[in-house]
Amino acid sequence: MLVCHCKRVCDRTIRQCVLEGARSVDQVGAACRAGTGCGGCRPLVEALIELEVRRRESGAGPTPSDDYVAHI
């Protein structure tokens, strides 16, 4: 799903940034530029960060798109 239209960043890229240690919108923006254009996506980027952190901390397995990316 395209999250940041200005910089054309999808949710998988944002989740990967979280996996690599990003824990704030600014950190994600520094890593992949999401949220650095108009700023309209920043609330969604923040929500995705929180969701991914909770999912990873709970020990949940990979999402279907994680499996897809792993096979590319």
N, CA, C, O and CB atoms as a CASP TS submission, in Angstrom:
PFRMAT TS
TARGET T0000
AUTHOR 0000-0000-0000
METHOD Language model
MODEL 1
PARENT N/A
ATOM      1  N   MET     1       0.853  -1.170   0.000  1.00  0.00           N
ATOM      2  CA  MET     1       0.000   0.000   0.000  1.00  0.00           C
ATOM      3  C   MET     1       0.902   1.237   0.000  1.00  0.00           C
ATOM      4  O   MET     1       1.836   1.334   0.795  1.00  0.00           O
ATOM      5  CB  MET     1      -0.972  -0.004   1.229  1.00  0.00           C
ATOM      6  N   LEU     2       0.615   2.162  -0.885  1.00  0.00           N
ATOM      7  CA  LEU     2       1.369   3.410  -0.938  1.00  0.00           C
ATOM      8  C   LEU     2       0.957   4.287   0.242  1.00  0.00           C
ATOM      9  O   LEU     2      -0.221   4.609   0.396  1.00  0.00           O
ATOM     10  CB  LEU     2       1.134   4.150  -2.290  1.00  0.00           C
ATOM     11  N   VAL     3       1.906   4.667   1.059  1.00  0.00           N
ATOM     12  CA  VAL     3       1.646   5.470   2.253  1.00  0.00           C
ATOM     13  C   VAL     3       2.000   6.930   2.003  1.00  0.00           C
ATOM     14  O   VAL     3       1.200   7.824   2.279  1.00  0.00           O
ATOM     15  CB  VAL     3       2.438   4.930   3.453  1.00  0.00           C
ATOM     16  N   CYS     4       3.193   7.167   1.482  1.00  0.00           N
ATOM     17  CA  CYS     4       3.662   8.530   1.218  1.00  0.00           C
ATOM     18  C   CYS     4       3.631   8.772  -0.288  1.00  0.00           C
ATOM     19  O   CYS     4       4.473   8.269  -1.032  1.00  0.00           O
ATOM     20  CB  CYS     4       5.103   8.758   1.790  1.00  0.00           C
ATOM     21  N   HIS     5       2.651   9.545  -0.714  1.00  0.00           N
ATOM     22  CA  HIS     5       2.500   9.812  -2.144  1.00  0.00           C
ATOM     23  C   HIS     5       3.584  10.749  -2.661  1.00  0.00           C
ATOM     24  O   HIS     5       4.029  10.611  -3.800  1.00  0.00           O
ATOM     25  CB  HIS     5       1.126  10.406  -2.425  1.00  0.00           C
ATOM     26  N   CYS     6       4.010  11.691  -1.844  1.00  0.00           N
ATOM     27  CA  CYS     6       5.040  12.650  -2.286  1.00  0.00           C
ATOM     28  C   CYS     6       6.343  11.951  -2.641  1.00  0.00           C
ATOM     29  O   CYS     6       6.974  12.265  -3.650  1.00  0.00           O
ATOM     30  CB  CYS     6       5.298  13.695  -1.197  1.00  0.00           C
ATOM     31  N   LYS     7       6.738  11.005  -1.806  1.00  0.00           N
ATOM     32  CA  LYS     7       8.029  10.323  -1.987  1.00  0.00           C
ATOM     33  C   LYS     7       7.863   8.894  -2.488  1.00  0.00           C
ATOM     34  O   LYS     7       8.848   8.180  -2.676  1.00  0.00           O
ATOM     35  CB  LYS     7       8.803  10.313  -0.679  1.00  0.00           C
ATOM     36  N   ARG     8       6.604   8.474  -2.706  1.00  0.00           N
ATOM     37  CA  ARG     8       6.278   7.151  -3.233  1.00  0.00           C
ATOM     38  C   ARG     8       6.876   6.025  -2.377  1.00  0.00           C
ATOM     39  O   ARG     8       7.640   5.187  -2.856  1.00  0.00           O
ATOM     40  CB  ARG     8       6.777   7.030  -4.670  1.00  0.00           C
ATOM     41  N   VAL     9       6.500   6.039  -1.102  1.00  0.00           N
ATOM     42  CA  VAL     9       6.988   5.041  -0.149  1.00  0.00           C
ATOM     43  C   VAL     9       5.818   4.168   0.292  1.00  0.00           C
ATOM     44  O   VAL     9       4.767   4.675   0.681  1.00  0.00           O
ATOM     45  CB  VAL     9       7.671   5.721   1.083  1.00  0.00           C
ATOM     46  N   CYS    10       6.009   2.857   0.229  1.00  0.00           N
ATOM     47  CA  CYS    10       4.944   1.929   0.606  1.00  0.00           C
ATOM     48  C   CYS    10       5.112   1.450   2.049  1.00  0.00           C
ATOM     49  O   CYS    10       6.144   1.678   2.680  1.00  0.00           O
ATOM     50  CB  CYS    10       4.924   0.730  -0.348  1.00  0.00           C
ATOM     51  N   ASP    11       4.083   0.787   2.549  1.00  0.00           N
ATOM     52  CA  ASP    11       4.090   0.294   3.927  1.00  0.00           C
ATOM     53  C   ASP    11       5.203  -0.713   4.175  1.00  0.00           C
ATOM     54  O   ASP    11       5.760  -0.744   5.272  1.00  0.00           O
ATOM     55  CB  ASP    11       2.754  -0.333   4.260  1.00  0.00           C
ATOM     56  N   ARG    12       5.542  -1.532   3.198  1.00  0.00           N
ATOM     57  CA  ARG    12       6.618  -2.515   3.382  1.00  0.00           C
ATOM     58  C   ARG    12       7.947  -1.828   3.677  1.00  0.00           C
ATOM     59  O   ARG    12       8.726  -2.293   4.509  1.00  0.00           O
ATOM     60  CB  ARG    12       6.755  -3.402   2.133  1.00  0.00           C
ATOM     61  N   THR    13       8.196  -0.719   2.988  1.00  0.00           N
ATOM     62  CA  THR    13       9.439   0.023   3.210  1.00  0.00           C
ATOM     63  C   THR    13       9.479   0.593   4.621  1.00  0.00           C
ATOM     64  O   THR    13      10.517   0.559   5.281  1.00  0.00           O
ATOM     65  CB  THR    13       9.587   1.153   2.177  1.00  0.00           C
ATOM     66  N   ILE    14       8.353   1.113   5.077  1.00  0.00           N
ATOM     67  CA  ILE    14       8.285   1.671   6.431  1.00  0.00           C
ATOM     68  C   ILE    14       8.483   0.571   7.465  1.00  0.00           C
ATOM     69  O   ILE    14       9.206   0.762   8.442  1.00  0.00           O
ATOM     70  CB  ILE    14       6.934   2.385   6.663  1.00  0.00           C
ATOM     71  N   ARG    15       7.847  -0.581   7.256  1.00  0.00           N
ATOM     72  CA  ARG    15       8.033  -1.700   8.183  1.00  0.00           C
ATOM     73  C   ARG    15       9.490  -2.153   8.213  1.00  0.00           C
ATOM     74  O   ARG    15      10.006  -2.518   9.270  1.00  0.00           O
ATOM     75  CB  ARG    15       7.126  -2.874   7.792  1.00  0.00           C
ATOM     76  N   GLN    16      10.153  -2.131   7.062  1.00  0.00           N
ATOM     77  CA  GLN    16      11.565  -2.501   7.009  1.00  0.00           C
ATOM     78  C   GLN    16      12.416  -1.511   7.811  1.00  0.00           C
ATOM     79  O   GLN    16      13.364  -1.906   8.491  1.00  0.00           O
ATOM     80  CB  GLN    16      12.050  -2.561   5.545  1.00  0.00           C
ATOM     81  N   CYS    17      12.074  -0.234   7.727  1.00  0.00           N
ATOM     82  CA  CYS    17      12.792   0.783   8.515  1.00  0.00           C
ATOM     83  C   CYS    17      12.655   0.501  10.006  1.00  0.00           C
ATOM     84  O   CYS    17      13.617   0.649  10.760  1.00  0.00           O
ATOM     85  CB  CYS    17      12.259   2.199   8.192  1.00  0.00           C
ATOM     86  N   VAL    18      11.461   0.095  10.431  1.00  0.00           N
ATOM     87  CA  VAL    18      11.235  -0.244  11.841  1.00  0.00           C
ATOM     88  C   VAL    18      12.062  -1.473  12.212  1.00  0.00           C
ATOM     89  O   VAL    18      12.681  -1.509  13.275  1.00  0.00           O
ATOM     90  CB  VAL    18       9.723  -0.502  12.117  1.00  0.00           C
ATOM     91  N   LEU    19      12.073  -2.466  11.347  1.00  0.00           N
ATOM     92  CA  LEU    19      12.870  -3.664  11.589  1.00  0.00           C
ATOM     93  C   LEU    19      14.346  -3.311  11.756  1.00  0.00           C
ATOM     94  O   LEU    19      15.066  -3.958  12.517  1.00  0.00           O
ATOM     95  CB  LEU    19      12.690  -4.667  10.441  1.00  0.00           C
ATOM     96  N   GLU    20      14.790  -2.281  11.039  1.00  0.00           N
ATOM     97  CA  GLU    20      16.187  -1.849  11.103  1.00  0.00           C
ATOM     98  C   GLU    20      16.450  -0.846  12.227  1.00  0.00           C
ATOM     99  O   GLU    20      17.568  -0.349  12.364  1.00  0.00           O
ATOM    100  CB  GLU    20      16.593  -1.240   9.780  1.00  0.00           C
ATOM    101  N   GLY    21      15.411  -0.540  13.045  1.00  0.00           N
ATOM    102  CA  GLY    21      15.633   0.258  14.241  1.00  0.00           C
ATOM    103  C   GLY    21      14.934   1.599  14.320  1.00  0.00           C
ATOM    104  O   GLY    21      14.983   2.237  15.371  1.00  0.00           O
ATOM    105  N   ALA    22      14.283   2.060  13.255  1.00  0.00           N
ATOM    106  CA  ALA    22      13.581   3.347  13.307  1.00  0.00           C
ATOM    107  C   ALA    22      12.413   3.251  14.282  1.00  0.00           C
ATOM    108  O   ALA    22      11.659   2.279  14.261  1.00  0.00           O
ATOM    109  CB  ALA    22      13.079   3.766  11.895  1.00  0.00           C
ATOM    110  N   ARG    23      12.266   4.262  15.137  1.00  0.00           N
ATOM    111  CA  ARG    23      11.189   4.267  16.119  1.00  0.00           C
ATOM    112  C   ARG    23      10.418   5.579  16.143  1.00  0.00           C
ATOM    113  O   ARG    23       9.601   5.796  17.038  1.00  0.00           O
ATOM    114  CB  ARG    23      11.746   3.986  17.484  1.00  0.00           C
ATOM    115  N   SER    24      10.661   6.451  15.181  1.00  0.00           N
ATOM    116  CA  SER    24       9.919   7.709  15.098  1.00  0.00           C
ATOM    117  C   SER    24       9.712   8.059  13.630  1.00  0.00           C
ATOM    118  O   SER    24      10.392   7.533  12.749  1.00  0.00           O
ATOM    119  CB  SER    24      10.669   8.859  15.845  1.00  0.00           C
ATOM    120  N   VAL    25       8.766   8.952  13.385  1.00  0.00           N
ATOM    121  CA  VAL    25       8.510   9.403  12.015  1.00  0.00           C
ATOM    122  C   VAL    25       9.761  10.065  11.443  1.00  0.00           C
ATOM    123  O   VAL    25      10.082   9.874  10.270  1.00  0.00           O
ATOM    124  CB  VAL    25       7.311  10.384  11.973  1.00  0.00           C
ATOM    125  N   ASP    26      10.460  10.834  12.256  1.00  0.00           N
ATOM    126  CA  ASP    26      11.681  11.484  11.775  1.00  0.00           C
ATOM    127  C   ASP    26      12.751  10.462  11.404  1.00  0.00           C
ATOM    128  O   ASP    26      13.462  10.641  10.416  1.00  0.00           O
ATOM    129  CB  ASP    26      12.224  12.443  12.835  1.00  0.00           C
ATOM    130  N   GLN    27      12.869   9.399  12.184  1.00  0.00           N
ATOM    131  CA  GLN    27      13.848   8.358  11.866  1.00  0.00           C
ATOM    132  C   GLN    27      13.466   7.618  10.592  1.00  0.00           C
ATOM    133  O   GLN    27      14.331   7.309   9.771  1.00  0.00           O
ATOM    134  CB  GLN    27      13.975   7.369  13.029  1.00  0.00           C
ATOM    135  N   VAL    28      12.181   7.331  10.419  1.00  0.00           N
ATOM    136  CA  VAL    28      11.723   6.701   9.179  1.00  0.00           C
ATOM    137  C   VAL    28      11.984   7.640   8.005  1.00  0.00           C
ATOM    138  O   VAL    28      12.453   7.208   6.952  1.00  0.00           O
ATOM    139  CB  VAL    28      10.212   6.337   9.265  1.00  0.00           C
ATOM    140  N   GLY    29      11.682   8.918   8.188  1.00  0.00           N
ATOM    141  CA  GLY    29      11.926   9.900   7.133  1.00  0.00           C
ATOM    142  C   GLY    29      13.385   9.972   6.735  1.00  0.00           C
ATOM    143  O   GLY    29      13.707  10.092   5.553  1.00  0.00           O
ATOM    144  N   ALA    30      14.269   9.898   7.718  1.00  0.00           N
ATOM    145  CA  ALA    30      15.705   9.924   7.420  1.00  0.00           C
ATOM    146  C   ALA    30      16.133   8.680   6.652  1.00  0.00           C
ATOM    147  O   ALA    30      17.039   8.733   5.820  1.00  0.00           O
ATOM    148  CB  ALA    30      16.519  10.042   8.715  1.00  0.00           C
ATOM    149  N   ALA    31      15.471   7.559   6.937  1.00  0.00           N
ATOM    150  CA  ALA    31      15.844   6.297   6.301  1.00  0.00           C
ATOM    151  C   ALA    31      15.268   6.134   4.899  1.00  0.00           C
ATOM    152  O   ALA    31      15.936   5.601   4.012  1.00  0.00           O
ATOM    153  CB  ALA    31      15.397   5.151   7.157  1.00  0.00           C
ATOM    154  N   CYS    32      14.019   6.594   4.692  1.00  0.00           N
ATOM    155  CA  CYS    32      13.381   6.319   3.394  1.00  0.00           C
ATOM    156  C   CYS    32      12.636   7.509   2.810  1.00  0.00           C
ATOM    157  O   CYS    32      12.032   7.392   1.743  1.00  0.00           O
ATOM    158  CB  CYS    32      12.429   5.173   3.535  1.00  0.00           C
ATOM    159  N   ARG    33      12.667   8.652   3.489  1.00  0.00           N
ATOM    160  CA  ARG    33      12.059   9.901   3.045  1.00  0.00           C
ATOM    161  C   ARG    33      10.539   9.964   3.220  1.00  0.00           C
ATOM    162  O   ARG    33       9.939  10.979   2.866  1.00  0.00           O
ATOM    163  CB  ARG    33      12.392  10.122   1.613  1.00  0.00           C
ATOM    164  N   ALA    34       9.903   8.936   3.745  1.00  0.00           N
ATOM    165  CA  ALA    34       8.462   8.995   4.004  1.00  0.00           C
ATOM    166  C   ALA    34       8.182  10.093   5.020  1.00  0.00           C
ATOM    167  O   ALA    34       8.877  10.201   6.030  1.00  0.00           O
ATOM    168  CB  ALA    34       7.927   7.623   4.515  1.00  0.00           C
ATOM    169  N   GLY    35       7.170  10.904   4.757  1.00  0.00           N
ATOM    170  CA  GLY    35       6.787  11.963   5.679  1.00  0.00           C
ATOM    171  C   GLY    35       7.591  13.237   5.548  1.00  0.00           C
ATOM    172  O   GLY    35       7.408  14.162   6.339  1.00  0.00           O
ATOM    173  N   THR    36       8.485  13.310   4.563  1.00  0.00           N
ATOM    174  CA  THR    36       9.333  14.495   4.424  1.00  0.00           C
ATOM    175  C   THR    36       8.853  15.445   3.336  1.00  0.00           C
ATOM    176  O   THR    36       9.496  16.461   3.071  1.00  0.00           O
ATOM    177  CB  THR    36      10.749  14.077   4.132  1.00  0.00           C
ATOM    178  N   GLY    37       7.722  15.122   2.702  1.00  0.00           N
ATOM    179  CA  GLY    37       7.165  16.012   1.683  1.00  0.00           C
ATOM    180  C   GLY    37       6.134  16.931   2.315  1.00  0.00           C
ATOM    181  O   GLY    37       6.472  17.788   3.131  1.00  0.00           O
ATOM    182  N   CYS    38       4.882  16.749   1.938  1.00  0.00           N
ATOM    183  CA  CYS    38       3.811  17.621   2.433  1.00  0.00           C
ATOM    184  C   CYS    38       3.474  17.365   3.903  1.00  0.00           C
ATOM    185  O   CYS    38       2.918  18.235   4.574  1.00  0.00           O
ATOM    186  CB  CYS    38       2.564  17.433   1.589  1.00  0.00           C
ATOM    187  N   GLY    39       3.812  16.165   4.408  1.00  0.00           N
ATOM    188  CA  GLY    39       3.538  15.828   5.804  1.00  0.00           C
ATOM    189  C   GLY    39       2.182  15.193   6.037  1.00  0.00           C
ATOM    190  O   GLY    39       1.870  14.802   7.161  1.00  0.00           O
ATOM    191  N   GLY    40       1.378  15.083   5.005  1.00  0.00           N
ATOM    192  CA  GLY    40       0.043  14.518   5.168  1.00  0.00           C
ATOM    193  C   GLY    40       0.030  13.067   5.619  1.00  0.00           C
ATOM    194  O   GLY    40      -0.938  12.620   6.234  1.00  0.00           O
ATOM    195  N   CYS    41       1.080  12.334   5.325  1.00  0.00           N
ATOM    196  CA  CYS    41       1.136  10.915   5.682  1.00  0.00           C
ATOM    197  C   CYS    41       1.735  10.667   7.064  1.00  0.00           C
ATOM    198  O   CYS    41       1.726   9.532   7.540  1.00  0.00           O
ATOM    199  CB  CYS    41       1.936  10.165   4.650  1.00  0.00           C
ATOM    200  N   ARG    42       2.244  11.690   7.704  1.00  0.00           N
ATOM    201  CA  ARG    42       2.941  11.500   8.981  1.00  0.00           C
ATOM    202  C   ARG    42       2.101  10.759  10.030  1.00  0.00           C
ATOM    203  O   ARG    42       2.645   9.902  10.727  1.00  0.00           O
ATOM    204  CB  ARG    42       3.355  12.843   9.534  1.00  0.00           C
ATOM    205  N   PRO    43       0.793  11.052  10.175  1.00  0.00           N
ATOM    206  CA  PRO    43       0.004  10.276  11.146  1.00  0.00           C
ATOM    207  C   PRO    43      -0.066   8.788  10.784  1.00  0.00           C
ATOM    208  O   PRO    43      -0.027   7.935  11.670  1.00  0.00           O
ATOM    209  CB  PRO    43      -1.411  10.847  11.242  1.00  0.00           C
ATOM    210  N   LEU    44      -0.170   8.476   9.498  1.00  0.00           N
ATOM    211  CA  LEU    44      -0.208   7.076   9.084  1.00  0.00           C
ATOM    212  C   LEU    44       1.152   6.412   9.292  1.00  0.00           C
ATOM    213  O   LEU    44       1.217   5.263   9.728  1.00  0.00           O
ATOM    214  CB  LEU    44      -0.636   6.964   7.611  1.00  0.00           C
ATOM    215  N   VAL    45       2.226   7.116   8.988  1.00  0.00           N
ATOM    216  CA  VAL    45       3.568   6.580   9.232  1.00  0.00           C
ATOM    217  C   VAL    45       3.735   6.282  10.723  1.00  0.00           C
ATOM    218  O   VAL    45       4.249   5.226  11.092  1.00  0.00           O
ATOM    219  CB  VAL    45       4.664   7.579   8.745  1.00  0.00           C
ATOM    220  N   GLU    46       3.306   7.200  11.568  1.00  0.00           N
ATOM    221  CA  GLU    46       3.401   6.988  13.018  1.00  0.00           C
ATOM    222  C   GLU    46       2.593   5.768  13.448  1.00  0.00           C
ATOM    223  O   GLU    46       3.060   4.967  14.258  1.00  0.00           O
ATOM    224  CB  GLU    46       2.913   8.235  13.777  1.00  0.00           C
ATOM    225  N   ALA    47       1.389   5.624  12.911  1.00  0.00           N
ATOM    226  CA  ALA    47       0.551   4.472  13.255  1.00  0.00           C
ATOM    227  C   ALA    47       1.202   3.167  12.799  1.00  0.00           C
ATOM    228  O   ALA    47       1.153   2.168  13.517  1.00  0.00           O
ATOM    229  CB  ALA    47      -0.844   4.616  12.623  1.00  0.00           C
ATOM    230  N   LEU    48       1.805   3.166  11.623  1.00  0.00           N
ATOM    231  CA  LEU    48       2.483   1.966  11.130  1.00  0.00           C
ATOM    232  C   LEU    48       3.686   1.612  11.997  1.00  0.00           C
ATOM    233  O   LEU    48       3.943   0.435  12.253  1.00  0.00           O
ATOM    234  CB  LEU    48       2.925   2.165   9.681  1.00  0.00           C
ATOM    235  N   ILE    49       4.413   2.609  12.444  1.00  0.00           N
ATOM    236  CA  ILE    49       5.553   2.365  13.336  1.00  0.00           C
ATOM    237  C   ILE    49       5.056   1.700  14.617  1.00  0.00           C
ATOM    238  O   ILE    49       5.600   0.680  15.039  1.00  0.00           O
ATOM    239  CB  ILE    49       6.306   3.696  13.662  1.00  0.00           C
ATOM    240  N   GLU    50       4.031   2.270  15.233  1.00  0.00           N
ATOM    241  CA  GLU    50       3.498   1.720  16.482  1.00  0.00           C
ATOM    242  C   GLU    50       2.996   0.297  16.284  1.00  0.00           C
ATOM    243  O   GLU    50       3.250  -0.576  17.113  1.00  0.00           O
ATOM    244  CB  GLU    50       2.367   2.604  17.019  1.00  0.00           C
ATOM    245  N   LEU    51       2.285   0.062  15.188  1.00  0.00           N
ATOM    246  CA  LEU    51       1.753  -1.265  14.901  1.00  0.00           C
ATOM    247  C   LEU    51       2.882  -2.270  14.712  1.00  0.00           C
ATOM    248  O   LEU    51       2.833  -3.373  15.257  1.00  0.00           O
ATOM    249  CB  LEU    51       0.863  -1.228  13.657  1.00  0.00           C
ATOM    250  N   GLU    52       3.881  -1.898  13.952  1.00  0.00           N
ATOM    251  CA  GLU    52       4.992  -2.816  13.687  1.00  0.00           C
ATOM    252  C   GLU    52       5.814  -3.083  14.943  1.00  0.00           C
ATOM    253  O   GLU    52       6.233  -4.217  15.170  1.00  0.00           O
ATOM    254  CB  GLU    52       5.891  -2.252  12.591  1.00  0.00           C
ATOM    255  N   VAL    53       6.049  -2.066  15.756  1.00  0.00           N
ATOM    256  CA  VAL    53       6.791  -2.268  17.003  1.00  0.00           C
ATOM    257  C   VAL    53       6.027  -3.234  17.905  1.00  0.00           C
ATOM    258  O   VAL    53       6.617  -4.165  18.453  1.00  0.00           O
ATOM    259  CB  VAL    53       7.030  -0.914  17.732  1.00  0.00           C
ATOM    260  N   ARG    54       4.723  -3.023  18.063  1.00  0.00           N
ATOM    261  CA  ARG    54       3.914  -3.918  18.896  1.00  0.00           C
ATOM    262  C   ARG    54       3.924  -5.336  18.340  1.00  0.00           C
ATOM    263  O   ARG    54       4.048  -6.302  19.093  1.00  0.00           O
ATOM    264  CB  ARG    54       2.470  -3.403  18.995  1.00  0.00           C
ATOM    265  N   ARG    55       3.792  -5.458  17.028  1.00  0.00           N
ATOM    266  CA  ARG    55       3.762  -6.775  16.394  1.00  0.00           C
ATOM    267  C   ARG    55       5.088  -7.500  16.615  1.00  0.00           C
ATOM    268  O   ARG    55       5.102  -8.685  16.946  1.00  0.00           O
ATOM    269  CB  ARG    55       3.464  -6.646  14.884  1.00  0.00           C
ATOM    270  N   ARG    56       6.180  -6.802  16.435  1.00  0.00           N
ATOM    271  CA  ARG    56       7.506  -7.426  16.609  1.00  0.00           C
ATOM    272  C   ARG    56       7.754  -7.776  18.076  1.00  0.00           C
ATOM    273  O   ARG    56       8.305  -8.836  18.372  1.00  0.00           O
ATOM    274  CB  ARG    56       8.623  -6.482  16.096  1.00  0.00           C
ATOM    275  N   GLU    57       7.351  -6.896  18.995  1.00  0.00           N
ATOM    276  CA  GLU    57       7.562  -7.151  20.423  1.00  0.00           C
ATOM    277  C   GLU    57       6.714  -8.304  20.931  1.00  0.00           C
ATOM    278  O   GLU    57       7.101  -8.987  21.879  1.00  0.00           O
ATOM    279  CB  GLU    57       7.257  -5.903  21.227  1.00  0.00           C
ATOM    280  N   SER    58       5.559  -8.531  20.310  1.00  0.00           N
ATOM    281  CA  SER    58       4.685  -9.615  20.741  1.00  0.00           C
ATOM    282  C   SER    58       5.149 -10.965  20.215  1.00  0.00           C
ATOM    283  O   SER    58       4.619 -12.005  20.606  1.00  0.00           O
ATOM    284  CB  SER    58       3.266  -9.349  20.288  1.00  0.00           C
ATOM    285  N   GLY    59       6.142 -10.947  19.326  1.00  0.00           N
ATOM    286  CA  GLY    59       6.640 -12.194  18.762  1.00  0.00           C
ATOM    287  C   GLY    59       5.809 -12.705  17.610  1.00  0.00           C
ATOM    288  O   GLY    59       5.959 -13.853  17.193  1.00  0.00           O
ATOM    289  N   ALA    60       4.927 -11.859  17.090  1.00  0.00           N
ATOM    290  CA  ALA    60       4.103 -12.262  15.954  1.00  0.00           C
ATOM    291  C   ALA    60       5.000 -12.573  14.767  1.00  0.00           C
ATOM    292  O   ALA    60       6.046 -11.952  14.579  1.00  0.00           O
ATOM    293  CB  ALA    60       3.077 -11.159  15.590  1.00  0.00           C
ATOM    294  N   GLY    61       4.583 -13.523  13.991  1.00  0.00           N
ATOM    295  CA  GLY    61       5.356 -13.907  12.814  1.00  0.00           C
ATOM    296  C   GLY    61       5.276 -12.864  11.722  1.00  0.00           C
ATOM    297  O   GLY    61       4.637 -11.825  11.883  1.00  0.00           O
ATOM    298  N   PRO    62       5.923 -13.148  10.618  1.00  0.00           N
ATOM    299  CA  PRO    62       5.925 -12.202   9.501  1.00  0.00           C
ATOM    300  C   PRO    62       4.537 -12.038   8.904  1.00  0.00           C
ATOM    301  O   PRO    62       3.708 -12.946   8.964  1.00  0.00           O
ATOM    302  CB  PRO    62       6.899 -12.658   8.426  1.00  0.00           C
ATOM    303  N   THR    63       4.297 -10.873   8.329  1.00  0.00           N
ATOM    304  CA  THR    63       3.042 -10.637   7.625  1.00  0.00           C
ATOM    305  C   THR    63       3.129 -11.298   6.261  1.00  0.00           C
ATOM    306  O   THR    63       4.231 -11.617   5.814  1.00  0.00           O
ATOM    307  CB  THR    63       2.741  -9.113   7.491  1.00  0.00           C
ATOM    308  N   PRO    64       1.995 -11.517   5.573  1.00  0.00           N
ATOM    309  CA  PRO    64       2.053 -12.089   4.226  1.00  0.00           C
ATOM    310  C   PRO    64       2.971 -11.305   3.291  1.00  0.00           C
ATOM    311  O   PRO    64       3.672 -11.906   2.477  1.00  0.00           O
ATOM    312  CB  PRO    64       0.663 -12.149   3.634  1.00  0.00           C
ATOM    313  N   SER    65       2.981  -9.981   3.390  1.00  0.00           N
ATOM    314  CA  SER    65       3.858  -9.216   2.504  1.00  0.00           C
ATOM    315  C   SER    65       5.322  -9.387   2.899  1.00  0.00           C
ATOM    316  O   SER    65       6.195  -9.266   2.040  1.00  0.00           O
ATOM    317  CB  SER    65       3.477  -7.731   2.527  1.00  0.00           C
ATOM    318  N   ASP    66       5.622  -9.667   4.176  1.00  0.00           N
ATOM    319  CA  ASP    66       6.999  -9.985   4.572  1.00  0.00           C
ATOM    320  C   ASP    66       7.445 -11.254   3.854  1.00  0.00           C
ATOM    321  O   ASP    66       8.563 -11.328   3.345  1.00  0.00           O
ATOM    322  CB  ASP    66       7.114 -10.157   6.120  1.00  0.00           C
ATOM    323  N   ASP    67       6.561 -12.253   3.817  1.00  0.00           N
ATOM    324  CA  ASP    67       6.883 -13.497   3.123  1.00  0.00           C
ATOM    325  C   ASP    67       7.118 -13.242   1.644  1.00  0.00           C
ATOM    326  O   ASP    67       8.045 -13.796   1.053  1.00  0.00           O
ATOM    327  CB  ASP    67       5.763 -14.523   3.311  1.00  0.00           C
ATOM    328  N   TYR    68       6.288 -12.412   1.050  1.00  0.00           N
ATOM    329  CA  TYR    68       6.423 -12.095  -0.368  1.00  0.00           C
ATOM    330  C   TYR    68       7.760 -11.422  -0.640  1.00  0.00           C
ATOM    331  O   TYR    68       8.465 -11.799  -1.577  1.00  0.00           O
ATOM    332  CB  TYR    68       5.271 -11.195  -0.834  1.00  0.00           C
ATOM    333  N   VAL    69       8.115 -10.437   0.165  1.00  0.00           N
ATOM    334  CA  VAL    69       9.372  -9.714  -0.029  1.00  0.00           C
ATOM    335  C   VAL    69      10.556 -10.656   0.156  1.00  0.00           C
ATOM    336  O   VAL    69      11.556 -10.532  -0.552  1.00  0.00           O
ATOM    337  CB  VAL    69       9.475  -8.524   0.950  1.00  0.00           C
ATOM    338  N   ALA    70      10.461 -11.586   1.085  1.00  0.00           N
ATOM    339  CA  ALA    70      11.561 -12.514   1.335  1.00  0.00           C
ATOM    340  C   ALA    70      11.831 -13.409   0.133  1.00  0.00           C
ATOM    341  O   ALA    70      12.953 -13.882  -0.047  1.00  0.00           O
ATOM    342  CB  ALA    70      11.261 -13.368   2.555  1.00  0.00           C
ATOM    343  N   HIS    71      10.814 -13.644  -0.690  1.00  0.00           N
ATOM    344  CA  HIS    71      10.974 -14.526  -1.844  1.00  0.00           C
ATOM    345  C   HIS    71      11.403 -13.804  -3.102  1.00  0.00           C
ATOM    346  O   HIS    71      11.658 -14.448  -4.120  1.00  0.00           O
ATOM    347  CB  HIS    71       9.700 -15.246  -2.108  1.00  0.00           C
ATOM    348  N   ILE    72      11.490 -12.493  -3.062  1.00  0.00           N
ATOM    349  CA  ILE    72      11.874 -11.742  -4.267  1.00  0.00           C
ATOM    350  C   ILE    72      13.374 -11.730  -4.409  1.00  0.00           C
ATOM    351  O   ILE    72      13.899 -11.150  -5.359  1.00  0.00           O
ATOM    352  CB  ILE    72      11.335 -10.300  -4.220  1.00  0.00           C
TER
END
